[in-house]
Amino acid sequence: MTQIVETPPLGSDGPRRTVQRDRRKRPIGLQPALLAVSDAASYLGVGTSTFYAKFLPSVETVLIGTRRLVVKASLDQLVEQLRAQAASE
């Protein structure tokens, strides 16, 4: 869901500018490098339980505080590996 918000320039009380942001307050077009496990599962089109059981051991993760986040680039590599595997069968 995209919304349009008006934000003042940093460090000024000047005129407001219009910026499009997605529902998570990121500027449109900015892609996260890290995904929550539930978002990583959605990215692959599987449920969270399936992701934990079959895919989590195969992808790179990082801990930030107590949150385990999945490196999006490792998901893309996993997809390429699965595609190559399917093509060779």
N, CA, C and O atoms as CSV, one atom per row, in Angstrom:
chain,resi,resn,atom,element,x,y,z
A,1,MET,N,N,0.846,-1.171,0.000
A,1,MET,CA,C,0.000,0.000,0.000
A,1,MET,C,C,0.895,1.237,0.000
A,1,MET,O,O,1.750,1.393,0.871
A,2,THR,N,N,0.697,2.093,-0.958
A,2,THR,CA,C,1.503,3.292,-1.071
A,2,THR,C,C,0.710,4.479,-0.554
A,2,THR,O,O,-0.485,4.617,-0.812
A,3,GLN,N,N,1.394,5.315,0.169
A,3,GLN,CA,C,0.772,6.546,0.624
A,3,GLN,C,C,1.694,7.707,0.314
A,3,GLN,O,O,2.906,7.535,0.185
A,4,ILE,N,N,1.121,8.869,0.198
A,4,ILE,CA,C,1.913,10.057,-0.058
A,4,ILE,C,C,1.913,10.890,1.213
A,4,ILE,O,O,0.859,11.223,1.754
A,5,VAL,N,N,3.105,11.219,1.680
A,5,VAL,CA,C,3.238,12.020,2.898
A,5,VAL,C,C,4.052,13.255,2.578
A,5,VAL,O,O,4.857,13.259,1.647
A,6,GLU,N,N,3.842,14.291,3.348
A,6,GLU,CA,C,4.620,15.513,3.186
A,6,GLU,C,C,5.601,15.605,4.338
A,6,GLU,O,O,5.222,15.464,5.501
A,7,THR,N,N,6.860,15.841,4.014
A,7,THR,CA,C,7.894,15.939,5.039
A,7,THR,C,C,8.681,17.221,4.848
A,7,THR,O,O,8.939,17.620,3.712
A,8,PRO,N,N,9.072,17.879,5.943
A,8,PRO,CA,C,9.908,19.074,5.799
A,8,PRO,C,C,11.335,18.657,5.491
A,8,PRO,O,O,11.757,17.573,5.895
A,9,PRO,N,N,12.088,19.489,4.787
A,9,PRO,CA,C,13.508,19.184,4.554
A,9,PRO,C,C,14.226,19.064,5.892
A,9,PRO,O,O,13.853,19.724,6.862
A,10,LEU,N,N,15.248,18.228,5.945
A,10,LEU,CA,C,15.987,18.023,7.182
A,10,LEU,C,C,16.611,19.320,7.663
A,10,LEU,O,O,17.189,20.070,6.877
A,11,GLY,N,N,16.492,19.578,8.946
A,11,GLY,CA,C,17.145,20.717,9.566
A,11,GLY,C,C,16.561,22.068,9.207
A,11,GLY,O,O,17.227,23.091,9.366
A,12,SER,N,N,15.326,22.087,8.723
A,12,SER,CA,C,14.753,23.389,8.381
A,12,SER,C,C,13.274,23.409,8.722
A,12,SER,O,O,12.628,22.375,8.889
A,13,ASP,N,N,12.777,24.601,8.815
A,13,ASP,CA,C,11.341,24.779,8.989
A,13,ASP,C,C,10.737,25.266,7.681
A,13,ASP,O,O,9.650,25.845,7.664
A,14,GLY,N,N,11.447,25.028,6.591
A,14,GLY,CA,C,11.045,25.503,5.270
A,14,GLY,C,C,9.824,24.777,4.732
A,14,GLY,O,O,9.146,24.052,5.461
A,15,PRO,N,N,9.554,24.976,3.462
A,15,PRO,CA,C,8.374,24.361,2.858
A,15,PRO,C,C,8.472,22.833,2.869
A,15,PRO,O,O,9.558,22.255,2.822
A,16,ARG,N,N,7.324,22.218,2.930
A,16,ARG,CA,C,7.273,20.758,2.965
A,16,ARG,C,C,7.395,20.210,1.553
A,16,ARG,O,O,6.994,20.861,0.588
A,17,ARG,N,N,7.945,19.020,1.438
A,17,ARG,CA,C,8.037,18.369,0.137
A,17,ARG,C,C,7.248,17.071,0.198
A,17,ARG,O,O,7.095,16.481,1.267
A,18,THR,N,N,6.759,16.637,-0.922
A,18,THR,CA,C,5.946,15.433,-0.985
A,18,THR,C,C,6.833,14.251,-1.355
A,18,THR,O,O,7.595,14.313,-2.320
A,19,VAL,N,N,6.728,13.173,-0.577
A,19,VAL,CA,C,7.519,11.969,-0.782
A,19,VAL,C,C,6.582,10.776,-0.733
A,19,VAL,O,O,5.745,10.677,0.164
A,20,GLN,N,N,6.719,9.866,-1.698
A,20,GLN,CA,C,5.928,8.646,-1.643
A,20,GLN,C,C,6.645,7.637,-0.766
A,20,GLN,O,O,7.855,7.447,-0.884
A,21,ARG,N,N,5.899,6.995,0.108
A,21,ARG,CA,C,6.460,5.971,0.982
A,21,ARG,C,C,5.530,4.769,0.985
A,21,ARG,O,O,4.322,4.901,0.789
A,22,ASP,N,N,6.115,3.581,1.212
A,22,ASP,CA,C,5.273,2.408,1.330
A,22,ASP,C,C,4.785,2.285,2.765
A,22,ASP,O,O,5.071,3.149,3.594
A,23,ARG,N,N,4.055,1.225,3.065
A,23,ARG,CA,C,3.417,1.086,4.374
A,23,ARG,C,C,4.425,0.989,5.518
A,23,ARG,O,O,4.051,1.197,6.672
A,24,ARG,N,N,5.675,0.682,5.238
A,24,ARG,CA,C,6.679,0.581,6.282
A,24,ARG,C,C,7.539,1.828,6.373
A,24,ARG,O,O,8.604,1.802,6.989
A,25,LYS,N,N,7.096,2.904,5.775
A,25,LYS,CA,C,7.763,4.208,5.861
A,25,LYS,C,C,9.106,4.256,5.151
A,25,LYS,O,O,9.933,5.115,5.457
A,26,ARG,N,N,9.341,3.340,4.198
A,26,ARG,CA,C,10.544,3.404,3.376
A,26,ARG,C,C,10.213,4.198,2.116
A,26,ARG,O,O,9.095,4.101,1.610
A,27,PRO,N,N,11.150,4.975,1.605
A,27,PRO,CA,C,10.912,5.631,0.317
A,27,PRO,C,C,10.656,4.575,-0.762
A,27,PRO,O,O,11.265,3.506,-0.746
A,28,ILE,N,N,9.767,4.875,-1.682
A,28,ILE,CA,C,9.438,3.953,-2.769
A,28,ILE,C,C,10.710,3.633,-3.550
A,28,ILE,O,O,11.494,4.530,-3.858
A,29,GLY,N,N,10.915,2.366,-3.867
A,29,GLY,CA,C,12.075,1.926,-4.625
A,29,GLY,C,C,13.237,1.453,-3.762
A,29,GLY,O,O,14.144,0.791,-4.265
A,30,LEU,N,N,13.228,1.777,-2.485
A,30,LEU,CA,C,14.285,1.342,-1.583
A,30,LEU,C,C,13.991,-0.088,-1.150
A,30,LEU,O,O,12.946,-0.353,-0.556
A,31,GLN,N,N,14.893,-1.000,-1.437
A,31,GLN,CA,C,14.710,-2.403,-1.101
A,31,GLN,C,C,15.540,-2.758,0.122
A,31,GLN,O,O,16.721,-2.415,0.183
A,32,PRO,N,N,14.944,-3.440,1.101
A,32,PRO,CA,C,15.705,-3.804,2.292
A,32,PRO,C,C,16.721,-4.904,1.984
A,32,PRO,O,O,16.475,-5.764,1.139
A,33,ALA,N,N,17.850,-4.872,2.666
A,33,ALA,CA,C,18.876,-5.905,2.515
A,33,ALA,C,C,18.599,-7.076,3.443
A,33,ALA,O,O,19.067,-8.188,3.200
A,34,LEU,N,N,17.834,-6.831,4.511
A,34,LEU,CA,C,17.504,-7.854,5.495
A,34,LEU,C,C,15.993,-7.970,5.606
A,34,LEU,O,O,15.274,-6.972,5.547
A,35,LEU,N,N,15.520,-9.204,5.767
A,35,LEU,CA,C,14.086,-9.459,5.895
A,35,LEU,C,C,13.804,-10.230,7.171
A,35,LEU,O,O,14.600,-11.072,7.584
A,36,ALA,N,N,12.674,-9.943,7.792
A,36,ALA,CA,C,12.207,-10.770,8.900
A,36,ALA,C,C,11.912,-12.165,8.347
A,36,ALA,O,O,11.663,-12.317,7.151
A,37,VAL,N,N,11.940,-13.166,9.197
A,37,VAL,CA,C,11.723,-14.544,8.745
A,37,VAL,C,C,10.366,-14.676,8.060
A,37,VAL,O,O,10.263,-15.352,7.037
A,38,SER,N,N,9.337,-14.055,8.593
A,38,SER,CA,C,8.015,-14.149,7.973
A,38,SER,C,C,8.007,-13.506,6.587
A,38,SER,O,O,7.356,-14.012,5.674
A,39,ASP,N,N,8.730,-12.389,6.425
A,39,ASP,CA,C,8.821,-11.744,5.115
A,39,ASP,C,C,9.654,-12.582,4.147
A,39,ASP,O,O,9.344,-12.642,2.957
A,40,ALA,N,N,10.696,-13.223,4.642
A,40,ALA,CA,C,11.519,-14.097,3.800
A,40,ALA,C,C,10.691,-15.287,3.315
A,40,ALA,O,O,10.810,-15.698,2.160
A,41,ALA,N,N,9.864,-15.835,4.186
A,41,ALA,CA,C,8.986,-16.942,3.790
A,41,ALA,C,C,8.017,-16.478,2.711
A,41,ALA,O,O,7.806,-17.183,1.724
A,42,SER,N,N,7.431,-15.313,2.885
A,42,SER,CA,C,6.517,-14.759,1.879
A,42,SER,C,C,7.250,-14.515,0.565
A,42,SER,O,O,6.699,-14.768,-0.507
A,43,TYR,N,N,8.471,-14.033,0.636
A,43,TYR,CA,C,9.276,-13.770,-0.546
A,43,TYR,C,C,9.470,-15.050,-1.374
A,43,TYR,O,O,9.469,-15.008,-2.604
A,44,LEU,N,N,9.636,-16.180,-0.684
A,44,LEU,CA,C,9.799,-17.459,-1.380
A,44,LEU,C,C,8.471,-18.126,-1.710
A,44,LEU,O,O,8.429,-19.097,-2.465
A,45,GLY,N,N,7.392,-17.606,-1.146
A,45,GLY,CA,C,6.075,-18.180,-1.431
A,45,GLY,C,C,5.763,-19.419,-0.615
A,45,GLY,O,O,4.990,-20.272,-1.053
A,46,VAL,N,N,6.350,-19.528,0.560
A,46,VAL,CA,C,6.090,-20.676,1.440
A,46,VAL,C,C,5.649,-20.158,2.806
A,46,VAL,O,O,5.780,-18.971,3.104
A,47,GLY,N,N,5.131,-21.051,3.618
A,47,GLY,CA,C,4.750,-20.688,4.973
A,47,GLY,C,C,5.962,-20.592,5.882
A,47,GLY,O,O,7.055,-21.049,5.545
A,48,THR,N,N,5.748,-19.997,7.024
A,48,THR,CA,C,6.845,-19.806,7.971
A,48,THR,C,C,7.411,-21.139,8.460
A,48,THR,O,O,8.627,-21.289,8.570
A,49,SER,N,N,6.541,-22.107,8.754
A,49,SER,CA,C,7.019,-23.414,9.235
A,49,SER,C,C,7.873,-24.109,8.183
A,49,SER,O,O,8.915,-24.681,8.500
A,50,THR,N,N,7.426,-24.056,6.928
A,50,THR,CA,C,8.202,-24.656,5.838
A,50,THR,C,C,9.534,-23.944,5.679
A,50,THR,O,O,10.561,-24.581,5.446
A,51,PHE,N,N,9.518,-22.627,5.804
A,51,PHE,CA,C,10.757,-21.865,5.682
A,51,PHE,C,C,11.742,-22.277,6.759
A,51,PHE,O,O,12.914,-22.519,6.469
A,52,TYR,N,N,11.273,-22.361,8.022
A,52,TYR,CA,C,12.166,-22.771,9.113
A,52,TYR,C,C,12.719,-24.172,8.861
A,52,TYR,O,O,13.910,-24.410,9.061
A,53,ALA,N,N,11.862,-25.106,8.424
A,53,ALA,CA,C,12.278,-26.497,8.273
A,53,ALA,C,C,13.193,-26.726,7.077
A,53,ALA,O,O,14.188,-27.443,7.188
A,54,LYS,N,N,12.867,-26.120,5.925
A,54,LYS,CA,C,13.582,-26.461,4.703
A,54,LYS,C,C,14.592,-25.424,4.226
A,54,LYS,O,O,15.599,-25.783,3.616
A,55,PHE,N,N,14.342,-24.161,4.492
A,55,PHE,CA,C,15.162,-23.135,3.869
A,55,PHE,C,C,16.067,-22.363,4.824
A,55,PHE,O,O,17.134,-21.910,4.409
A,56,LEU,N,N,15.687,-22.202,6.060
A,56,LEU,CA,C,16.493,-21.407,6.985
A,56,LEU,C,C,17.921,-21.925,7.120
A,56,LEU,O,O,18.848,-21.118,7.186
A,57,PRO,N,N,18.140,-23.254,7.165
A,57,PRO,CA,C,19.535,-23.728,7.253
A,57,PRO,C,C,20.375,-23.397,6.013
A,57,PRO,O,O,21.604,-23.440,6.069
A,58,SER,N,N,19.715,-23.068,4.893
A,58,SER,CA,C,20.426,-22.830,3.635
A,58,SER,C,C,20.701,-21.365,3.340
A,58,SER,O,O,21.367,-21.050,2.354
A,59,VAL,N,N,20.200,-20.464,4.178
A,59,VAL,CA,C,20.365,-19.038,3.897
A,59,VAL,C,C,21.168,-18.361,5.003
A,59,VAL,O,O,21.264,-18.857,6.126
A,60,GLU,N,N,21.734,-17.222,4.652
A,60,GLU,CA,C,22.522,-16.456,5.609
A,60,GLU,C,C,21.591,-15.596,6.466
A,60,GLU,O,O,20.673,-14.955,5.956
A,61,THR,N,N,21.845,-15.594,7.766
A,61,THR,CA,C,21.057,-14.781,8.679
A,61,THR,C,C,21.981,-13.954,9.565
A,61,THR,O,O,23.160,-14.268,9.731
A,62,VAL,N,N,21.422,-12.904,10.123
A,62,VAL,CA,C,22.153,-12.083,11.083
A,62,VAL,C,C,21.247,-11.839,12.280
A,62,VAL,O,O,20.022,-11.817,12.158
A,63,LEU,N,N,21.864,-11.657,13.426
A,63,LEU,CA,C,21.106,-11.309,14.621
A,63,LEU,C,C,21.301,-9.831,14.903
A,63,LEU,O,O,22.427,-9.336,14.946
A,64,ILE,N,N,20.208,-9.144,15.092
A,64,ILE,CA,C,20.235,-7.754,15.531
A,64,ILE,C,C,19.409,-7.721,16.803
A,64,ILE,O,O,18.181,-7.801,16.776
A,65,GLY,N,N,20.108,-7.602,17.905
A,65,GLY,CA,C,19.430,-7.748,19.199
A,65,GLY,C,C,18.973,-9.192,19.329
A,65,GLY,O,O,19.789,-10.113,19.289
A,66,THR,N,N,17.688,-9.386,19.482
A,66,THR,CA,C,17.132,-10.735,19.573
A,66,THR,C,C,16.448,-11.157,18.282
A,66,THR,O,O,15.933,-12.271,18.184
A,67,ARG,N,N,16.440,-10.270,17.291
A,67,ARG,CA,C,15.762,-10.577,16.023
A,67,ARG,C,C,16.706,-11.274,15.059
A,67,ARG,O,O,17.838,-10.838,14.850
A,68,ARG,N,N,16.221,-12.367,14.472
A,68,ARG,CA,C,16.968,-13.046,13.415
A,68,ARG,C,C,16.427,-12.537,12.095
A,68,ARG,O,O,15.239,-12.670,11.802
A,69,LEU,N,N,17.318,-11.950,11.296
A,69,LEU,CA,C,16.938,-11.422,9.997
A,69,LEU,C,C,17.665,-12.189,8.904
A,69,LEU,O,O,18.808,-12.612,9.077
A,70,VAL,N,N,16.986,-12.360,7.778
A,70,VAL,CA,C,17.528,-13.129,6.657
A,70,VAL,C,C,18.102,-12.162,5.632
A,70,VAL,O,O,17.468,-11.164,5.287
A,71,VAL,N,N,19.298,-12.457,5.148
A,71,VAL,CA,C,19.948,-11.639,4.127
A,71,VAL,C,C,19.248,-11.913,2.795
A,71,VAL,O,O,19.232,-13.047,2.316
A,72,LYS,N,N,18.675,-10.874,2.207
A,72,LYS,CA,C,17.890,-11.035,0.974
A,72,LYS,C,C,18.733,-11.599,-0.166
A,72,LYS,O,O,18.239,-12.403,-0.957
A,73,ALA,N,N,19.988,-11.191,-0.261
A,73,ALA,CA,C,20.860,-11.699,-1.326
A,73,ALA,C,C,21.012,-13.216,-1.245
A,73,ALA,O,O,21.118,-13.885,-2.273
A,74,SER,N,N,21.022,-13.761,-0.026
A,74,SER,CA,C,21.138,-15.216,0.115
A,74,SER,C,C,19.851,-15.913,-0.338
A,74,SER,O,O,19.894,-17.052,-0.803
A,75,LEU,N,N,18.716,-15.237,-0.203
A,75,LEU,CA,C,17.453,-15.796,-0.728
A,75,LEU,C,C,17.499,-15.841,-2.251
A,75,LEU,O,O,17.071,-16.821,-2.860
A,76,ASP,N,N,18.017,-14.779,-2.862
A,76,ASP,CA,C,18.130,-14.752,-4.321
A,76,ASP,C,C,19.070,-15.846,-4.818
A,76,ASP,O,O,18.799,-16.477,-5.839
A,77,GLN,N,N,20.181,-16.077,-4.099
A,77,GLN,CA,C,21.106,-17.156,-4.469
A,77,GLN,C,C,20.431,-18.517,-4.336
A,77,GLN,O,O,20.624,-19.394,-5.178
A,78,LEU,N,N,19.639,-18.693,-3.279
A,78,LEU,CA,C,18.926,-19.948,-3.076
A,78,LEU,C,C,17.952,-20.209,-4.228
A,78,LEU,O,O,17.861,-21.333,-4.721
A,79,VAL,N,N,17.236,-19.186,-4.651
A,79,VAL,CA,C,16.299,-19.334,-5.764
A,79,VAL,C,C,17.039,-19.739,-7.027
A,79,VAL,O,O,16.573,-20.610,-7.761
A,80,GLU,N,N,18.185,-19.123,-7.295
A,80,GLU,CA,C,18.971,-19.483,-8.477
A,80,GLU,C,C,19.460,-20.930,-8.402
A,80,GLU,O,O,19.458,-21.636,-9.410
A,81,GLN,N,N,19.875,-21.372,-7.220
A,81,GLN,CA,C,20.305,-22.764,-7.035
A,81,GLN,C,C,19.149,-23.722,-7.295
A,81,GLN,O,O,19.327,-24.746,-7.955
A,82,LEU,N,N,17.968,-23.396,-6.782
A,82,LEU,CA,C,16.797,-24.259,-6.988
A,82,LEU,C,C,16.386,-24.306,-8.450
A,82,LEU,O,O,15.969,-25.349,-8.955
A,83,ARG,N,N,16.507,-23.153,-9.137
A,83,ARG,CA,C,16.181,-23.129,-10.567
A,83,ARG,C,C,17.162,-23.974,-11.361
A,83,ARG,O,O,16.758,-24.708,-12.263
A,84,ALA,N,N,18.445,-23.880,-11.039
A,84,ALA,CA,C,19.465,-24.667,-11.750
A,84,ALA,C,C,19.263,-26.148,-11.494
A,84,ALA,O,O,19.421,-26.976,-12.391
A,85,GLN,N,N,18.913,-26.471,-10.262
A,85,GLN,CA,C,18.658,-27.869,-9.901
A,85,GLN,C,C,17.468,-28.416,-10.674
A,85,GLN,O,O,17.511,-29.546,-11.161
A,86,ALA,N,N,16.412,-27.628,-10.789
A,86,ALA,CA,C,15.204,-28.057,-11.508
A,86,ALA,C,C,15.491,-28.190,-13.002
A,86,ALA,O,O,14.946,-29.078,-13.656
A,87,ALA,N,N,16.335,-27.323,-13.546
A,87,ALA,CA,C,16.660,-27.375,-14.969
A,87,ALA,C,C,17.491,-28.596,-15.323
A,87,ALA,O,O,17.394,-29.111,-16.437
A,88,SER,N,N,18.317,-29.068,-14.375
A,88,SER,CA,C,19.183,-30.213,-14.646
A,88,SER,C,C,18.467,-31.541,-14.456
A,88,SER,O,O,19.013,-32.583,-14.817
A,89,GLU,N,N,17.303,-31.533,-13.919
A,89,GLU,CA,C,16.559,-32.795,-13.700
A,89,GLU,C,C,15.771,-33.200,-14.912
A,89,GLU,O,O,15.095,-34.229,-14.893
